[in-house]
C-alpha cells in the first residue's frame, strides 16, 4: 500500500524546505512507502534499480537531508553501523543478534509507557536534573525462540 504519492512527496518537500529533484523525490518514494531499516548500502542498491547512475555521494547527501528534515531517523543499534529507519513515529526496536534483523516495537503497551516514564525520571534524578530528553529508545537485543 502506498503511503505517499509522488505529488504528496513534492508537497512534503515544499513544507519542509527540501529542494526538489526527480532523483530525490524518487528516493523518498522508494524509502518512505514502507517501514524499513536500511543501511546506506541497502539504500544504494534500492535506488540504483531506478537510477543506475546515482552516485553514492548523492545518496548519502540525500539521506542526510532526509534525516535533518525528520523524514527518516538515523539509528546506531550496532556500534559503528548506521541504520536508516523510515518509521519516524515513537517506537522501540528488537535486534535479532543471530540474523541482524531489526523489528519495530510499538510503545502502545502500558508497561512500555511506564518504562519510558521511569527512564525519564531516572535521567532527571540520577544523571542530571537539567537534562530534558528529546528521545528515549529501548533496544532489545536477543534471539528469537526456535519454532517447532
MDAnalysis code that builds the backbone (N, CA, C; Angstrom):
import MDAnalysis as mda
import numpy as np

u = mda.Universe.empty(444, n_residues=148, atom_resindex=np.repeat(np.arange(148), 3), trajectory=True)
u.add_TopologyAttr("name", ["N", "CA", "C"] * 148)
u.add_TopologyAttr("resid", np.arange(1, 149))
u.add_TopologyAttr("resname", ["UNK", "UNK", "UNK", "UNK", "UNK", "UNK", "UNK", "UNK", "UNK", "UNK", "UNK", "UNK", "UNK", "UNK", "UNK", "UNK", "UNK", "UNK", "UNK", "UNK", "UNK", "UNK", "UNK", "UNK", "UNK", "UNK", "UNK", "UNK", "UNK", "UNK", "UNK", "UNK", "UNK", "UNK", "UNK", "UNK", "UNK", "UNK", "UNK", "UNK", "UNK", "UNK", "UNK", "UNK", "UNK", "UNK", "UNK", "UNK", "UNK", "UNK", "UNK", "UNK", "UNK", "UNK", "UNK", "UNK", "UNK", "UNK", "UNK", "UNK", "UNK", "UNK", "UNK", "UNK", "UNK", "UNK", "UNK", "UNK", "UNK", "UNK", "UNK", "UNK", "UNK", "UNK", "UNK", "UNK", "UNK", "UNK", "UNK", "UNK", "UNK", "UNK", "UNK", "UNK", "UNK", "UNK", "UNK", "UNK", "UNK", "UNK", "UNK", "UNK", "UNK", "UNK", "UNK", "UNK", "UNK", "UNK", "UNK", "UNK", "UNK", "UNK", "UNK", "UNK", "UNK", "UNK", "UNK", "UNK", "UNK", "UNK", "UNK", "UNK", "UNK", "UNK", "UNK", "UNK", "UNK", "UNK", "UNK", "UNK", "UNK", "UNK", "UNK", "UNK", "UNK", "UNK", "UNK", "UNK", "UNK", "UNK", "UNK", "UNK", "UNK", "UNK", "UNK", "UNK", "UNK", "UNK", "UNK", "UNK", "UNK", "UNK", "UNK", "UNK", "UNK", "UNK", "UNK", "UNK"])
u.atoms.positions = np.array([
    [0.827, -1.181, 0.000],
    [0.000, 0.000, 0.000],
    [0.878, 1.255, 0.000],
    [0.581, 2.175, -0.842],
    [1.341, 3.406, -0.988],
    [0.971, 4.395, 0.114],
    [1.964, 4.804, 0.898],
    [1.722, 5.799, 1.953],
    [1.765, 7.212, 1.387],
    [2.648, 7.429, 0.417],
    [2.818, 8.747, -0.193],
    [2.819, 8.610, -1.708],
    [2.064, 9.452, -2.367],
    [2.190, 9.559, -3.816],
    [3.368, 10.495, -4.091],
    [3.817, 10.531, -5.309],
    [4.907, 11.449, -5.653],
    [4.457, 12.902, -5.472],
    [3.198, 13.173, -5.776],
    [2.670, 14.528, -5.603],
    [2.663, 14.918, -4.117],
    [2.303, 13.981, -3.247],
    [2.322, 14.254, -1.805],
    [3.746, 14.487, -1.316],
    [4.701, 13.777, -1.902],
    [6.103, 13.983, -1.523],
    [6.585, 15.365, -1.952],
    [6.167, 15.818, -3.131],
    [6.532, 17.160, -3.579],
    [6.011, 18.185, -2.570],
    [4.749, 18.030, -2.141],
    [4.171, 18.945, -1.150],
    [4.918, 18.851, 0.183],
    [5.279, 17.643, 0.590],
    [6.024, 17.447, 1.831],
    [7.398, 18.112, 1.747],
    [8.055, 17.977, 0.612],
    [9.353, 18.636, 0.411],
    [9.198, 20.152, 0.532],
    [8.157, 20.698, -0.085],
    [7.924, 22.149, -0.012],
    [7.700, 22.578, 1.435],
    [6.898, 21.782, 2.158],
    [6.605, 22.078, 3.566],
    [7.874, 22.077, 4.410],
    [8.781, 21.166, 4.136],
    [9.999, 21.019, 4.933],
    [11.170, 21.825, 4.375],
    [10.953, 22.513, 3.239],
    [12.014, 23.329, 2.649],
    [13.098, 22.510, 1.969],
    [12.741, 21.342, 1.479],
    [13.708, 20.468, 0.805],
    [13.672, 20.771, -0.694],
    [14.836, 21.017, -1.258],
    [14.940, 21.256, -2.709],
    [14.487, 20.005, -3.456],
    [13.597, 20.197, -4.418],
    [13.023, 19.061, -5.145],
    [13.852, 18.741, -6.383],
    [14.259, 17.473, -6.469],
    [14.853, 16.947, -7.699],
    [14.139, 15.636, -7.990],
    [14.126, 15.247, -9.237],
    [13.476, 13.997, -9.617],
    [14.083, 12.830, -8.844],
    [15.407, 12.798, -8.768],
    [16.096, 11.703, -8.075],
    [15.756, 11.689, -6.581],
    [15.699, 12.852, -5.957],
    [15.395, 12.937, -4.525],
    [13.957, 12.502, -4.247],
    [13.018, 12.933, -5.102],
    [11.620, 12.539, -4.936],
    [11.478, 11.028, -5.106],
    [12.155, 10.470, -6.091],
    [12.084, 9.026, -6.323],
    [12.705, 8.264, -5.153],
    [13.781, 8.777, -4.612],
    [14.417, 8.140, -3.460],
    [13.469, 8.146, -2.269],
    [12.813, 9.277, -2.014],
    [11.848, 9.361, -0.914],
    [10.683, 8.415, -1.159],
    [10.232, 8.325, -2.403],
    [9.120, 7.435, -2.753],
    [9.480, 5.982, -2.440],
    [10.678, 5.576, -2.799],
    [11.129, 4.202, -2.553],
    [11.284, 3.938, -1.054],
    [11.836, 4.892, -0.342],
    [12.117, 4.685, 1.080],
    [10.883, 4.816, 1.964],
    [10.067, 5.825, 1.733],
    [9.025, 6.179, 2.690],
    [7.722, 5.420, 2.530],
    [7.606, 4.623, 1.502],
    [6.334, 3.935, 1.295],
    [6.215, 2.609, 2.031],
    [7.205, 2.294, 2.850],
    [7.052, 1.177, 3.780],
    [8.041, 1.353, 4.925],
    [7.678, 0.809, 6.070],
    [8.576, 0.865, 7.219],
    [9.698, -0.128, 6.990],
    [10.924, 0.370, 7.074],
    [12.081, -0.491, 6.857],
    [13.298, 0.087, 7.565],
    [14.245, -0.784, 7.831],
    [15.511, -0.420, 8.458],
    [16.596, -0.778, 7.455],
    [17.281, 0.239, 6.954],
    [18.229, 0.027, 5.862],
    [19.583, 0.648, 6.177],
    [20.624, -0.034, 5.737],
    [21.955, 0.566, 5.774],
    [22.079, 1.475, 4.550],
    [23.113, 2.300, 4.523],
    [23.341, 3.148, 3.352],
    [23.557, 2.281, 2.115],
    [24.221, 1.147, 2.283],
    [24.441, 0.239, 1.147],
    [23.121, -0.340, 0.648],
    [22.214, -0.689, 1.584],
    [20.880, -1.158, 1.189],
    [20.159, -0.088, 0.372],
    [20.230, 1.158, 0.859],
    [19.585, 2.268, 0.158],
    [20.208, 2.425, -1.223],
    [21.527, 2.363, -1.294],
    [22.237, 2.488, -2.573],
    [21.735, 1.441, -3.575],
    [21.599, 0.201, -3.139],
    [21.124, -0.865, -4.029],
    [19.678, -0.624, -4.467],
    [18.823, -0.214, -3.535],
    [17.425, 0.073, -3.885],
    [17.319, 1.199, -4.912],
    [18.045, 2.271, -4.671],
    [17.956, 3.441, -5.545],
    [18.541, 3.141, -6.913],
    [19.606, 2.360, -6.946],
    [20.243, 2.073, -8.230],
    [19.399, 1.203, -9.147],
    [18.339, 0.585, -8.638],
    [17.403, -0.116, -9.525],
    [16.651, 0.897, -10.384],
    [16.313, 2.049, -9.796],
    [15.586, 3.086, -10.527],
    [16.521, 4.087, -11.206],
    [17.629, 4.378, -10.539],
    [18.599, 5.343, -11.051],
    [19.985, 4.705, -11.039],
    [20.294, 3.892, -12.065],
    [21.563, 3.158, -12.071],
    [22.808, 4.031, -11.978],
    [22.697, 5.285, -12.337],
    [23.883, 6.145, -12.311],
    [23.929, 7.036, -11.073],
    [23.060, 6.765, -10.103],
    [23.068, 7.568, -8.873],
    [24.381, 7.326, -8.131],
    [25.048, 8.405, -7.798],
    [26.334, 8.252, -7.100],
    [26.094, 8.000, -5.618],
    [27.066, 7.353, -5.006],
    [26.989, 7.111, -3.560],
    [26.929, 8.436, -2.805],
    [27.686, 9.426, -3.293],
    [27.699, 10.733, -2.633],
    [26.304, 11.358, -2.647],
    [25.611, 11.262, -3.775],
    [24.250, 11.806, -3.872],
    [23.324, 11.089, -2.910],
    [23.439, 9.780, -2.840],
    [22.586, 9.005, -1.947],
    [22.874, 9.378, -0.494],
    [24.142, 9.481, -0.122],
    [24.490, 9.871, 1.250],
    [24.014, 11.288, 1.556],
    [24.172, 12.201, 0.600],
    [23.714, 13.578, 0.807],
    [22.203, 13.615, 0.995],
    [21.475, 12.848, 0.188],
    [20.015, 12.813, 0.320],
    [19.598, 12.189, 1.644],
    [20.283, 11.154, 2.085],
    [19.982, 10.555, 3.393],
    [20.151, 11.593, 4.496],
    [21.222, 12.379, 4.415],
    [21.455, 13.430, 5.416],
    [20.320, 14.456, 5.386],
    [19.895, 14.872, 4.194],
    [18.784, 15.823, 4.067],
    [17.520, 15.232, 4.677],
    [17.247, 13.957, 4.397],
    [16.041, 13.306, 4.917],
    [16.089, 13.190, 6.441],
    [17.267, 12.875, 6.997],
    [17.409, 12.796, 8.456],
    [17.240, 14.179, 9.073],
    [17.936, 15.170, 8.521],
    [17.884, 16.531, 9.068],
    [16.472, 17.108, 9.034],
    [15.680, 16.707, 8.051],
    [14.324, 17.239, 7.923],
    [13.291, 16.402, 8.677],
    [13.724, 15.264, 9.247],
    [12.816, 14.420, 10.017],
    [12.012, 13.430, 9.191],
    [12.360, 13.260, 7.916],
    [11.652, 12.278, 7.089],
    [12.010, 10.849, 7.465],
    [13.248, 10.644, 7.920],
    [13.709, 9.336, 8.383],
    [14.534, 9.555, 9.644],
    [14.792, 8.463, 10.367],
    [15.630, 8.529, 11.564],
    [16.931, 7.786, 11.305],
    [17.973, 8.288, 11.908],
    [19.281, 7.647, 11.850],
    [19.484, 6.912, 13.167],
    [19.748, 5.618, 13.081],
    [19.923, 4.784, 14.272],
    [21.325, 4.187, 14.287],
    [21.834, 3.963, 15.476],
    [23.067, 3.195, 15.643],
    [22.766, 2.104, 16.659],
    [22.093, 1.083, 16.197],
    [21.712, -0.032, 17.066],
    [22.910, -0.934, 17.316],
    [23.751, -1.085, 16.311],
    [25.010, -1.804, 16.451],
    [26.139, -0.776, 16.434],
    [27.119, -0.908, 17.299],
    [28.212, 0.071, 17.333],
    [28.870, 0.218, 15.955],
    [28.962, 1.470, 15.496],
    [29.627, 1.755, 14.237],
    [28.819, 1.446, 12.985],
    [27.587, 0.996, 13.149],
    [26.750, 0.666, 11.994],
    [25.547, 1.610, 11.999],
    [25.424, 2.403, 10.944],
    [24.298, 3.324, 10.826],
    [23.167, 2.649, 10.076],
    [21.985, 2.752, 10.641],
    [20.778, 2.218, 10.025],
    [19.798, 3.362, 9.877],
    [19.104, 3.395, 8.750],
    [18.103, 4.426, 8.496],
    [16.727, 3.802, 8.669],
    [15.920, 4.427, 9.518],
    [14.596, 3.929, 9.868],
    [13.559, 4.841, 9.227],
    [12.697, 4.269, 8.399],
    [11.681, 5.071, 7.723],
    [10.436, 5.266, 8.573],
    [10.373, 4.611, 9.720],
    [9.262, 4.800, 10.650],
    [9.696, 5.854, 11.660],
    [9.152, 7.059, 11.541],
    [9.579, 8.147, 12.423],
    [8.674, 8.319, 13.639],
    [7.672, 7.456, 13.762],
    [6.840, 7.529, 14.959],
    [7.657, 7.040, 16.156],
    [7.211, 7.394, 17.351],
    [7.922, 6.954, 18.549],
    [7.750, 5.447, 18.691],
    [8.860, 4.741, 18.702],
    [8.816, 3.291, 18.847],
    [10.187, 2.787, 19.284],
    [10.254, 1.513, 19.570],
    [11.478, 0.887, 20.046],
    [11.869, -0.214, 19.063],
    [12.975, -0.907, 19.369],
    [13.477, -1.896, 18.415],
    [13.902, -3.196, 19.093],
    [13.732, -4.270, 18.341],
    [14.271, -5.567, 18.713],
    [15.309, -5.922, 17.656],
    [16.518, -6.261, 18.082],
    [17.582, -6.692, 17.191],
    [17.827, -8.169, 17.423],
    [17.616, -8.960, 16.388],
    [17.944, -10.380, 16.456],
    [19.448, -10.496, 16.237],
    [20.176, -10.850, 17.289],
    [21.635, -10.870, 17.225],
    [22.174, -11.963, 16.313],
    [21.358, -12.954, 16.005],
    [21.808, -14.013, 15.090],
    [21.672, -13.602, 13.632],
    [20.577, -12.933, 13.308],
    [20.315, -12.595, 11.904],
    [20.616, -11.149, 11.563],
    [20.697, -10.277, 12.565],
    [20.880, -8.858, 12.318],
    [19.579, -8.142, 11.964],
    [18.466, -8.885, 11.926],
    [17.160, -8.321, 11.587],
    [16.702, -7.372, 12.694],
    [16.194, -6.200, 12.296],
    [15.672, -5.215, 13.238],
    [14.166, -5.136, 13.045],
    [13.441, -5.203, 14.150],
    [11.985, -5.101, 14.098],
    [11.517, -3.970, 14.999],
    [10.443, -3.325, 14.585],
    [9.858, -2.260, 15.394],
    [9.039, -2.843, 16.535],
    [9.076, -2.170, 17.667],
    [8.209, -2.471, 18.801],
    [7.442, -1.188, 19.087],
    [6.152, -1.232, 18.906],
    [5.328, -0.043, 19.134],
    [5.130, 0.155, 20.635],
    [5.224, 1.384, 21.110],
    [5.121, 1.645, 22.558],
    [3.686, 1.768, 23.059],
    [2.790, 0.967, 22.536],
    [1.381, 1.082, 22.924],
    [1.052, 0.324, 24.205],
    [1.893, -0.610, 24.587],
    [1.670, -1.387, 25.800],
    [1.861, -0.482, 27.015],
    [0.916, -0.473, 27.967],
    [1.054, 0.374, 29.164],
    [2.353, 0.114, 29.932],
    [2.849, -1.119, 29.907],
    [4.103, -1.420, 30.607],
    [5.272, -0.692, 29.953],
    [5.246, -0.593, 28.622],
    [6.319, 0.120, 27.931],
    [6.251, 1.614, 28.237],
    [5.037, 2.153, 28.292],
    [4.874, 3.568, 28.624],
    [5.392, 3.838, 30.035],
    [5.126, 2.917, 30.956],
    [5.620, 3.066, 32.330],
    [7.150, 3.014, 32.342],
    [7.741, 2.122, 31.555],
    [9.200, 2.022, 31.468],
    [9.803, 3.331, 30.956],
    [9.160, 3.959, 29.983],
    [9.659, 5.238, 29.471],
    [9.583, 6.333, 30.537],
    [8.481, 6.381, 31.275],
    [8.357, 7.378, 32.338],
    [9.438, 7.164, 33.401],
    [9.693, 5.899, 33.744],
    [10.744, 5.598, 34.724],
    [12.120, 5.996, 34.197],
    [12.367, 5.760, 32.908],
    [13.650, 6.132, 32.308],
    [13.832, 7.651, 32.355],
    [12.781, 8.398, 32.069],
    [12.867, 9.853, 32.129],
    [13.120, 10.332, 33.566],
    [12.457, 9.701, 34.514],
    [12.642, 10.045, 35.927],
    [14.079, 9.745, 36.361],
    [14.592, 8.590, 35.972],
    [15.967, 8.213, 36.292],
    [16.950, 9.206, 35.693],
    [16.695, 9.607, 34.450],
    [17.568, 10.564, 33.784],
    [17.646, 11.865, 34.579],
    [16.500, 12.363, 34.992],
    [16.468, 13.639, 35.729],
    [17.084, 13.517, 37.120],
    [16.817, 12.427, 37.823],
    [17.276, 12.303, 39.212],
    [18.716, 11.816, 39.319],
    [19.085, 10.841, 38.524],
    [20.380, 10.200, 38.715],
    [21.490, 10.765, 37.848],
    [21.154, 11.235, 36.688],
    [22.208, 11.665, 35.766],
    [22.405, 13.167, 35.841],
    [21.348, 13.915, 35.571],
    [21.449, 15.365, 35.667],
    [20.049, 15.958, 35.640],
    [19.718, 16.792, 36.605],
    [18.349, 17.313, 36.690],
    [17.971, 18.265, 35.556],
    [18.960, 18.854, 34.886],
    [18.668, 19.832, 33.833],
    [18.520, 19.207, 32.449],
    [18.703, 17.906, 32.343],
    [18.598, 17.253, 31.040],
    [17.134, 16.980, 30.732],
    [16.725, 17.409, 29.574],
    [15.375, 17.116, 29.084],
    [15.545, 16.206, 27.863],
    [15.120, 14.977, 27.991],
    [15.304, 14.001, 26.924],
    [14.453, 14.355, 25.712],
    [15.068, 14.372, 24.545],
    [14.333, 14.564, 23.294],
    [13.732, 13.249, 22.831],
    [14.444, 12.177, 23.110],
    [14.032, 10.879, 22.594],
    [14.624, 9.798, 23.489],
    [13.825, 8.828, 23.833],
    [14.307, 7.660, 24.561],
    [13.938, 6.445, 23.733],
    [14.930, 5.656, 23.413],
    [14.681, 4.446, 22.636],
    [15.133, 3.233, 23.425],
    [14.279, 2.253, 23.431],
    [14.624, 0.987, 24.055],
    [15.020, 0.038, 22.937],
    [16.192, -0.556, 23.081],
    [16.653, -1.533, 22.100],
    [16.835, -2.863, 22.830],
    [16.096, -3.837, 22.382],
    [16.200, -5.172, 22.958],
    [17.026, -6.020, 22.000],
    [18.121, -6.569, 22.515],
    [18.965, -7.446, 21.705],
    [18.743, -8.867, 22.206],
    [18.545, -9.786, 21.283],
    [18.320, -11.162, 21.683],
    [18.147, -12.058, 20.486],
    [17.689, -13.260, 20.779],
    [17.437, -14.258, 19.748],
    [15.982, -14.647, 19.811],
    [15.435, -14.902, 18.655],
    [14.058, -15.404, 18.626],
    [14.084, -16.862, 19.009],
    [13.083, -17.278, 19.744],
    [12.976, -18.691, 20.138],
    [12.738, -19.529, 18.896],
    [13.330, -20.699, 18.864],
    [13.134, -21.623, 17.743],
    [11.693, -22.099, 17.736],
    [11.104, -22.111, 16.573],
    [9.722, -22.608, 16.449],
    [9.748, -24.066, 16.005],
    [8.799, -24.809, 16.529],
    [8.757, -26.241, 16.222],
    [8.078, -26.519, 14.918],
])
